[in-house]
Structures are given as structure tokens and as C-alpha cells.
Amino acid sequence: MQTFRLVVYNIRYATGTGKRFNLPVPGAGYLRDTQIKLPRLCRYLSSLEPDILALLEVDSGSLRSGAVNQAEAIATSLGGRGAHWECKYAPTSLMKRLPVVRKQANAFITRDGQGQVQFHYFDTGVKRLLIELQLDRVNIFLVHLSLKYRHRHYQLSDLYDLVCTRNKPVIVAGDFNTLWGDYEIKLFMAATRLRTANPDGWPTYPSSTPKKQLDFILASPEIEIRDFRIPRVRYSDHLPLVCDCRIRISG
């Protein structure tokens, strides 16, 4: 794969958004049924025509989703593509014992099931999953970093160790939760030589009135960003990232 479209999206378990999301108590919206909203989200994602879909906050089959694995459902709606998902908490975490929560996952969906997937885990934080999609010419890491600043710092250190051992061009993408601003990842970018696909710093959160840039696509110099956009849609509290990439062939 030399040229491909990567779509990165925190879909909030297809629970939607809106002013009433946190009523009657904060977080109540996360427990709402998702079966009406998921088909709408599937149609939208299909319209983007992604080659690789990197999803954060996917329900892998809880009571909330009516036991529907959203990664598989989205893959099917895109034409039966390969889906790879895993719970975002560490294997030994107490979170994996809780109903609904233990089904909260991140996922890669790829055209024709291409690529191999490896699951890594950060040493710190509640959300520890790091998914690596290994393709012929590029490795793509999908991250959902901690809400705590100190934990994000340690997680970026772990991520640096992984990125620097790969002998192919690399993309690191996902929800970085950079609540203090993009300066949080500047040292990581300098050390890895990764460049942002969004140099103008367009915000991605919240989708209603975007103010913060929490979601990123960072790429090796060998990867040319041919097009990048952030559609203003409100299927989630985050906005999606749509990036057309081309891997430069050396020599």
C-alpha cells in the first residue's frame, strides 16, 4: 500500500452528543442505547471511503449496544473488512471486571483485512492499550492517552521507545488528550522526527464548538500528507480526522 486514506475518529461508543447528554446526571449519556445512532454513523464512515479506519471508544458488545460489536458492525457496513479490537484497559485492570466498561475498546478496520495487529500496553494510566497495525510499508500506532498529565508524559516515553525500534515509516494517531495544549507532544515529535498532519492546529473537540486539539495524526518524514481535513459533523463529541497519505519510495 503506497497511497491510502486514514480516518481517525473517537466515536464515543456511538452514544451521540448534545446538550442533554449529561442529563439527568453527568455521564448518563454513556449508558444510552446506541442501536439507532450506530447505523447513521456507519453510513457516514462509509461515505468517507477509508482504506484504514482507526477508532477510539468502540463498544465491543455490551448491554449498551445490544450485544453488538460496533467494530464488526462498522466493518460489515464498509463491505466486510477486517476488524481488530481490544479492551482499552490493561489485562489485569479491575475495569475489565465491570459490566459495560469491560467492553470499551479501540479498533482498527482495514480494507480487505490487510495487515497484522499487535497489542501493547503502557505501564501507567487507566487507559493503557496501544494498538500497532503492521503493514508492508508503514506501521500505524493507535493511542488513547490518559486524562492525567503525568501519566500522559510517561505514556509518551513508552511510545517513543516503541516508535524508535521500527525500521519502517511510522504513523502515530489517536486521541492524545492534550488538555494543556499541543506543546505537550512537541518534545515527543522532535525526538521521533514525526510531523503533524494538522500544522495549523485546527481544533477537534468538542464537536459542537471546537476549541481544543486533542486528536492527532503524526507521520514520519517519508510519508507525504496529500490532503487533510476535519469534517464538522456531530456523531460524537470529537471530530474525525481524514488524511490522505502517500509513502515516498526512496532511491
N, C-alpha and C positions, 0 to 999 in steps of 0.2 A: 504494500500500500504506500504510494508515493504522495498522493493528494487525497485529503479526506476532510469531512466536516465533523467537528467535535461539538456536541451540545452538552453543557454542564448546567444542572438545574437542581436546586433544593426544592423539592415538591411538597414538603410539609405533610407527607403521608396522604396527599390528595384530600386534606380536610378543608381546604379553601382559605378564605380570608374575609375581611370586612369588619365593620365597627362592632358587630355583635359577637365576634369570635370568642372573646373572653368573658361572655356572659353565660350563666349567672355568676360564675366565679372565674378568676384567672386560670387560663389553660383549659377551660371547659370544651373549647372547640376541638381539641385534640382527641376527644372521645366521641365525636360525632361520626355517624355513618358516612362512609366515603363512596358508596356504590353508585351514587348519582353523579358525583363530581369526577370520578375516575374516567368514565368514557369520554367526557369532554376534554380532559387532559390528554388522553390517548390520541384523540383526533388532532389536537394542536401539535403534539410532538411529532406525529406522522407528517404534518404539513411542513415541518422544518427539514425533512429528508436527511436525518443524521446518518452518518456512517458509524459513529461511535456516540453512544449516549451515556453520560456519567451522571448518576442520580444520587442525591442525598435525601435522607429522610423518606425511605420507602417502607411500606408495611408489607412484611413477607407472609402475612396470613393470620392476623389476629381477629378477635371478635369485632373490632372496629371496622375491618374491611370485609366482614362477612366471610372470613377464612380465605379470601382471595389474595394470592401472592401478586402484589402490584407489579413487581419486576417482570414476572412471567406474563401477566396480562398486557403490559405495555409492549413487551417483546412480540407477543402474538399479534397485537394491533399493528405492529410495524412489518408484519409479514413473516412471523415465525423465526425471529432472530435469536441468537444465543444470549442468554441472560445469566449473569454471575452475581450473586448477592451474598451478604453475610451480616449478621447482627453487629451493630457498631460498638458494642461493649466487649470487654475482654472476656475470654472463655471462663475465667474464674470469678467474674463480677457478680455481685448479688443482683444486679439489674437483670441478669439473664434468668432469674427465677420469678420475676414479676409478670403477671398477665399483661398483654398488650405491649409493654415495654420490651420484653424479650423478642418481640417480632419487629422491632425497629431496626432497619438495616440501611446500608448503602449498596449501590449496584452499578455494574457496567452492563450495557446491552450493545452487542456488536452485530454488524451486518454479516450474515452467513455463519455466525458462530466463530468467527476468526479470533485467533489469539489465545494465549494461555493466561490464567489468572493465578496470582499468589496473594495470600492474605498475610499481612504483617500487623503487629500491634505495638503502639507506643508504650513506653514504660510508665508514663504518668497520665493523669486525667481520667475522667469518667468515660468519654467517648475516645476509644483507643484504636479503632480499626483504621487500617491503611491498606487500600486495595491497589495492587500493581497489575496492570494489563500489559502483557509482553507480546508485542507484535514483531514482525520481521525487521522493520526499520526503526522502530521507536518503542520506548517504554512509557506508559502513562500511569501516573500515580494519582489516585483519588483520595482526598483528605477531607475530614470534617474536624477541625481543630477545637480545642477546649474553649469554654467560655471564660476560663480563668487565665489572666495574663501570664502568670508564672508558668502554668502548665503549657501554654502555647509556646513559650520560649524553649522549654525542654523538648517539646514535640518537634519543633523546627530543627533542633540539634540532631534528634534521631533521624529526621527526614534527610538532613544533609548527609549523614553517614551512608544512607541507602543510595541517594542520588549519585554520589561521587564514586560509587563502585560499579556503575553501569557503563558499558562500553558502546552504547548507542545513544542517539539523541533522546532527550527526556522531556516530557511534559508533566508538570505538577498542577493539578486543578482541583477545585472544590470550594467549600465554604471554610474560609480561614478565620472567621470570627474576629477580624481585626478591628475590635471595638475602639481602639485608641488611634486608628489611622493606619495607612499603608506603610508608614515608617517602620512598623513592627517587623516587616519582612524584608526591609532593604538590605540588611546585613546578610540574610539568607540568600537573597538574589545575587548579591555581589560575590559571595563565596562560591555559589554554584554556577555563576555566569548565566543564569536564567533571566529571560526578559519577559515583561508583561505584554499580553496581547491587548491590553487596555491602557496605553500610555497616557491618555487624557484623564484617567481616573474617574470614568463615569460611575456613578453610584449604582448599587444593586439592591439596596434594602432601605426601608420597606417598599414593597412594590407600589403602594398607594402614592407615596410621596418620597421617592428615593433620596436618601441623604448620605448613606454610608456605603463604602465599597467593602463588602465582606467576601465577595466571591471573585475568584481569580483564575486565570489560565496563564501559567508561566512556562516558557518554552526555551529550549536550547537554541544557540545561535544558528545551528544547522537547519532549523525549522522556520520557514518563511510564513508569516501571517498574511494571507492574501486578502482576507476580509474578516471583520469582527463587528458584531452588533449585539445590542442588549434590547430585545423587544420589550415594549411596555405592555405587558399582559399581567393579569391578576389571578392566575390559577393558584398562586402561593403567596407567601409574604416576601419571598425573594423573587428577583427577576432572573430569567435564563440568560446564559451566555452562549452565543452562536459564533463559532470560529472555523473558518476555512484555512486549512494548513497544507503546506507543501514541504516535503522533505527534500532539501537540496542534496544532490548527488555529488560528492567530492571527486575531483580529478576530471 
